[in-house]
Amino acid sequence: MNKRIRSIISMTMVLGLGLQLFGCSSIAESTTSESSETSISQTTEESVETTTSVETSSSESESDQPVAGWGPERETFTMDNPADYITFNSITDNVAVGDERNFVRIREANTNNKYRDSVSVVPGLEYEVYIYFHNDGKSSLNGTGNGVATDVRVFSGLTSWKVNRDNRAVVSATITASNSNPEKIWDGAYITTDYDNDVILRYVEDSAVIHNGWDASGTLLSEDIFMDDGVLIGENQLDGTIPACAEFSGYVTYRIRAEQIASRIDVDVCREGGNYNYSAKANPGDVLTYKAVFMNTGSENLSDVTFHAVFPEGLSLVPGTTVLVNGANPDGLLMKDIVDQNGFNTGLYGPKAKAELTFQVKVDENVDPSELSITVYSDYSVTASPDQYGEVYDSASVVVSSN
């Protein structure tokens, strides 16, 4: 008999976004202190991998996998020769990031790794995304008001809420402004994994924050950042205004968590003195022992793990034989005789934790020769996200012969 294992997962869409702050252009009329400017530049150059070439969104993919290209095509500039109009992320020799058109990066959180164009995620770890924003207009435009970008918004999304070895995701971001040319720009970064089974990506609540060295720095951004209109960003407040020059550039960081919600259950049966297997031979009147082993094989805590079994006609539960062994009950806990009814809740299980349930069954005296299967189910919810749930099951059979 083939084992059967099914997992059912319900999950919430996870989206993300980020931005990064860099130094001012050499012709800018700086209004910040020299020490502050130096500190920002040093920090950014150490944490961001610079690029000299970028992939456009029109680049052809070798497969049907999503492409993390930038767009649209636009005029480019240098730090020594910025634009004479409002435009975002169009400088190609930024000392901190290189080509600004490649403005979405990602790295493992809580590390000194550099932000890069892609990351391979591992279940149980968090990752930090940023998007660099820079109004590349000349600083001299600010004096007349012609250099101040208005209604500047940032939006981000994922092409998929889950990844596996064969399917990657792209975290993309869009920056818009009502008076910039072009009005909208976009870019993306790749998220991959070496795991065969799905890895779920979840936004870490209250982790989106703007940083820019001005009064708005450190302000928490709402989850509207993941809606179609995005959220306003700004210099001193979130009013959508960003003056020209790199001293007014900034970044928004946010985190996503990689999760693998997975479990399994193995059910076997044995006669007295025999070995556990997926099938056992018996005669009418015999007593056999079933064993169901549940294991959390994912990266997240699982709550309210239950056991319940479906019995066929011809097999009945032997009262007083249902025993649970788990971390809280290493010596075994005698359970109520309800595994064949509504079953029972056995609590929370962390990654790699397991529970073993044993119970005895008796073959009816008048049963005809047949193969009788008992299926044991385990249901659970995800502790960190109660709206996510799962179920696994497996079966073992008793082959009844005539006396």
N, C-alpha and C positions, 0 to 999 in steps of 0.2 A: 504494500500500500504506500502510495506516495504521501509524504507529509504535505500539509496545506497550511500556508501562513499568509495572512492578509493584513495589511496595515491601511488604515483610513485616517487621513490627516486633514483637518480643516484649519486654514491659516489666514492671517491678516496680511494684506499687501504691505510690503515694506518698500519705502522709497528713501532717497537720500540726496544730500547736496553739500558743497563746500566751496570756499573761496580762499585765496592766498595773497598776502601783502608783500610788496616789494619796494625797492628804493626809488627815489625821485629822479627824473631825467636831469641831465647835466645843465640844461638851460633854464630849469625851473627856478622861480623866485621863491625859495623855501621860506615857509613861515614857522617851521619847527626848528628845534635846537639841533646843532650838529651832533651832539652825543646821542640824541634820540634816533636820528637818521642812521647813524653808524650801527647802532644796536639792532635796528630792524633789518638792515642789509645783511649783517653777519648771521643773524638767526635764520634768515630765509635761504641764503646761499648754502648753509650747512644742511638744511633739511629737505631741499628740493633738487631733484635731478634735472639739470638743464637740458634742453633739446634744441637741435638745429634743423631738424626736419619734422614735418607733421603729416598726418594722413587726413585727407579731406573726406567728407561724408559721401562723396561720389565715387570713392575708391571701390573697385570691384573686389568682392570677397571670393575666396577660393571655395567656399561652401555656402550653406544657407545660414551661417552664423551671423549675428548682428555685428556691424562695424562701428567702432567708436571714433568716427571721423569728425573733423571740425567743419564749420561753414558759417556764412556763405563765403564764396570767393570775394576778396576785398583788397583794396589798396593797402600796402604795408609801409612801415616807417621804421626809423631807428631812434635810439635814445638821444642822439645828437641832432636828429632832424625829425621831430614829432609832427603830428598833423596840424594843419591850420584850421581844423574843424573838429567837432566832437565825434569821436569814434572809439570803440572799446577793443582792447586786446588785439592790436594790429602791429605792434612793434616786434621786430624779429631778433633783436640782440639784447634783450633784457638781461642784465648781469646775473639776476637770480634764477630766471626760468628759461632763458634763451628765447625761443619763439613763443610769443604770448598767445598765439592762436591755439596752442596746445595748453589749455588752461584748466583742465580737470585732471586731478591726480588722486592717488589713494595709497595708503600704507597701513601696516599693522599698527594698531593703537598701543600706546604705552611703550614704544620702542624708539630708538634713535635712527630707525630706518629712514631713508629718503622717500619722499612722495614720488611715485612713479606712474607710468601709464597703465600698469596692470598689477594685479595681485592675485595670488593663489590662496584661497581661504581655507582655513582649518576649523572644523566645528568646535565651538566653545570659546573662540577668540573674537575680539572686536577689531574693527577696522575703521580708519578715519579718512574721510573724503574732504577735499577742498576744491574750490574754484577761485581762481585768481581773477580779480577785476581791476581794470586800470583805464581811466579816461585818458586816451593818448593825445588829446589836444594840447597845444602850446599853453604854457602857464600864463602868457600875456593875454590870452583870451578871457581870463577870469575877471580882469579889471573892467571890462565892458559888459560882463554877464554872458558873453557869447561862448564861454568855455564851460559853463555849468550844465551838466547833463541833468535832465528832469525825468521824473517818474521812472527811475531806475529800479528794475525788478529782477529777481532771480527765481528760477524754477528748476526743479530737478525731478528725475524719475528713473526707474529701472526697466529694461526691456523684459526682464523676467524676475520673479521673486524667489527663484531657486536655480541652483546650478548643480551640475554633476560633471563627470569626466568628459562626457560627450557634448555638453551644452554649456556655453559660457553666457554671461550676462554683460550688459553695458550699463554703467551708471552715467547718465548724461545730464548736462546742465545747460540752461538757456539764460542769457542776460539780455534784457530789453531796456530801451530808453526811448522816450517819445521824440527826442530831438537829436538823436545820434544817426550816423550814417556808416553802416546800415543800422536799422532800428533793432535788429535782432541778430545775435550771434549764438553759436552752440558748439559744444565739444563733449567728449565722453572718455571714459576709461574702462578697461576690461576687468571683469571679475571671473576668475576661473577656479577650479578645484581639481585635485587628484583623486577625489572620492567617487566611487561608482554610484553609490546611492545619493539621492537628492540632499543637498545642503540648503537650508532655508535661510534667507537674508531678512533680518528684522531691524527696523529703525530703533535706535536707543532713545527712548523718550527724553525730551528736554536736553538734547545734546547739540542742537543747531545754534551756533553763536557767531555773531559778527565780530571781527577784529580789524581795527584800522588805525590805532594810535590817536583817535579823536574821541569826542564824548560818547559816540555811539558804541565804541569798543566794549565788548563784554556783554552786550545786550542779547538776551535770549530771543531767538526767532520762533514764531509760531509754526505749527505744522501746516499752515497754509502754504509754506514753501514748497509743498508737494502737490498743491492744487494747480489747476490750469493757469491761473493768473499769477502764481508765485507770491512773493512778499516784497515789500519795499525795503531797500537798504539806503544808507545815507552816511553823511560825514559826521554830524553831531547828533542827529536823531534819525529815526527811520522814516524820513520824509521824501525819499526818492531823489535827493540832490547829491551829485558827485562832481566836484570841480575838476578841471583839467590838471594834469601833472601827477606823477607817481606818488608824491607825498600824500595824496588823497586815495590811493589804491587801498585795497583791503582784502580780507578773506573771511569766509564763513566756514567753520569746521562743524562736522557732524559725524556721528558714529553709526555703524551698522554692526550687528552681531550675527555671526554665522552659527546656525544651529542645525543639528541633525536630530530630528524626532524619530527615533527608531526603537523597536523592541521585538522580542520574539518569545514564543512559547513552544515547548516541546512536551508532548504527551506520550507516555509509554505505559505498558501494562506487563505484569508478570504473574505467574502462578507461584504458589508457596515453594520456596527453595530454588526458583528459576531466576533467569536474568531478565531485566527490563528490555522490552522491544516494542515495535509498533504494532505487534500482533502476538497473541498467545492462544494456544489451544486449551479447551476446557470441556468438561462434561456437565450435564444438568446437575445442579446442586453444589458445584464448585464455588470456592471463594477466591477472588483474585484481587491484586492491589494495583491501583492506578497511581501514576506519578505525573504531575504537571509542573514544569519548571519555567517560570517567567523570568526574563532578563531585560533590563534597560540597556540596549546596545547603542543608544544615542549620546548626545552631549548635554542634554537638559534634564532637570529633575522632572519626574512623572508623579502626579498626585492621584489619590483615590483609585489605586490599582485594585481591581475587583477580580474575583474568580466565580464563575458559575458554569455548570455543566449541563449538557442536554443528554438525557438517558433514553435509550430505546426500550421498547417493550421486551421483556425477557431478562433484563438486568436491573437490580435494585441496590440502593445504598445500604451498607451495613452500618447501623447506628453506632455512634461512639468511636468511629475509626478515622474521622477527618482531622488531619494534623497539618499545621502550617509551620514551616521553618523559614525564618528570614533573619535580617540583621537585628531586629528587636526581639526575636524569639529564637535564639540559636539552639536551644534545647527542645524546641517544638512546643506548639500551643494547640491544645485540643479545641476544635471549632464546633459550632452548632451544626446539626445535621440538616443543612439547608443548601449545600453546594448544588443539589439537583433541583433547587427551586429558584429563589432570587439571588442566591450566592451571598458573598460578603465582601466588604471593603477592607483591604489589608494595608492601606496607608501610602506613604511616599517612598519612592525609590530613586536614588541618585544614579548617575552614570555608572554602569557596570554592576549595579546592585541587582540581586536576584531573590526570588522567593520560590520555595518548593512546597507543593501541596500534595499530600498523599491521602487516599481514601480507598476503602475496600468495597467491592461489589460482589453480589451473589447471583449466580445463574439460576433462573427459575427451574424448578423440578420438572415442569411439564413443557419446557421449551423445545421446539423442533430444531433439528440440525440447521445451523445458519451462521452467518457472520454478523455480529452485533457491534456497532461502533458507538463510543462515547466521545463527544466533542466538548473540549474545555475552552472557554472564552475568557480573555482578560481585557477589560476596558480601562481607560485612564484619561486624565487630562494633563496638559502641560502646565507645570506650576507657575511659570513666569507669564504664560498667556492662556488663561482659563478657557478662552474661546477655541483653542486648539485641542483636539482630542484624537484618540486612536483606539483601535481594537485589533487584537491578534487572536488567532485560534489554531488549534491542532487537534487531531483525533488519533485514537488507537482502538483496535478492534479485538474482539473475543470470537474465536472460531469454535462454535459449539458442535460437537459430534454426538452421536447416539451412544448411550451406555452399552 
